[in-house]
Amino acid sequence: MMTVIKPFLKAFKTTMAYSMYIVEHFPSQTSVVMQGAGSVKKLPALIKAQGIRKPLVVTDSVLMQLNLLKGLFESFDAINMPYAVYDGVQPNPSIDNIEDAYALYRKEGCDAFVGFGGGSSMDCAKVAAARAAKPELTTDRLGGYFKVMLPIPKKLPRIFAVPTTAGTGAEATSAAVVTDPKKNIKYTVNDFLLHPHFIVLDAELTLGLPPSITAITAMDALSHSVEGYIGGAHSRLSDMYSESAVRFIFENIDKVYHDGSDLQARGNLMLASYYAGFVLNRALTGYVHPFAHKIGGKYHLPHGRVIGAVMPHVFEYYGETAYKRLGKLADVLNITDPSMSDSEKGKAFIEAIRGYNRTYGIAETIPEIKEADFPEIAKSIHWECVPYPVPKIMDTKDIYTLLKRIKG
Ligand SMILES: [Fe+2]
């Protein structure tokens, strides 16, 4: 069966890779980025300068309890700018979260969104903005591709993204993940128009993150930069971002892990996460993410923790098809010497990922995986991976083999 499908899949993936190359020059994929410790306090003035009357801040209750939004709120008050707050975002925002945020946006007469938090808050803000642009489409009908853009592009309310972790890169992507609790599924909303218009990278907001969370979120960023780098849609521009992200992550993770108050290193990780998000948006992902989405969703495990366990196995499966590109990243990390072959360099990079896992407490296996679930997991991976320009296509047997290794 797979022998018949594989050539078609390959042709489709090549077309996808080419399309993503074109997307690189798509004008709406650029944002204004404000960077630096304390920069979130300048956001209200920036919002006002856009002619916005009243933004809706979309966040979660934990960040509200931690008082992380104090600086932002005080800065709104200092310039007498009204704002409203929706703080009900749950991890992987539900359809209800988005509908509630959108209802509040309308009730309060708002005209822009500020997604403040992890990927969930930013995703919630993006999809609520899509709802505002296309009020006739409820959240459950926005899943898939280009529902806002087609047939006629609609103008979205301005979206301001303020990440408070350094990992998801959601501030730099045109996609959002939504949970449908009734059907017990997650789906994505993909549209060029969802790309945040303004991004604030304020490392002070990440100061309270514990070492383990910092390490697993940075592992997620690492995977975005590497999966795009070795896939068929990479370009010179995305390569530049991938290489910088990989270097920044490996150069700074140890400093932040041992001293969470190192603002300079926190800032570098935040920049790395943004760069990696840029790569994810332009060059897409490979098999690591479909594995992680299904395994993480099914067994309720943190995304970055699953990514850390899955990534070395998937890259080893790619083998010779990816060693040359992985080897270039090993060069970036300065862990090679000129006598080494491409495959030796590629393996050295995979070993560096394993070293990261071991050093920062990310388990290298996932014993929670059940063999009885293999068919369901494999099916999900096949479907999710259809558009991704992966170096090598897996069949079901390959996926089972990898699942056994990942299970440990
Ligand atoms: Fe990810």
Residues whose N, C-alpha, C, O or C-beta is under 5 A from the ligand:
A	BS01	LIG	D220
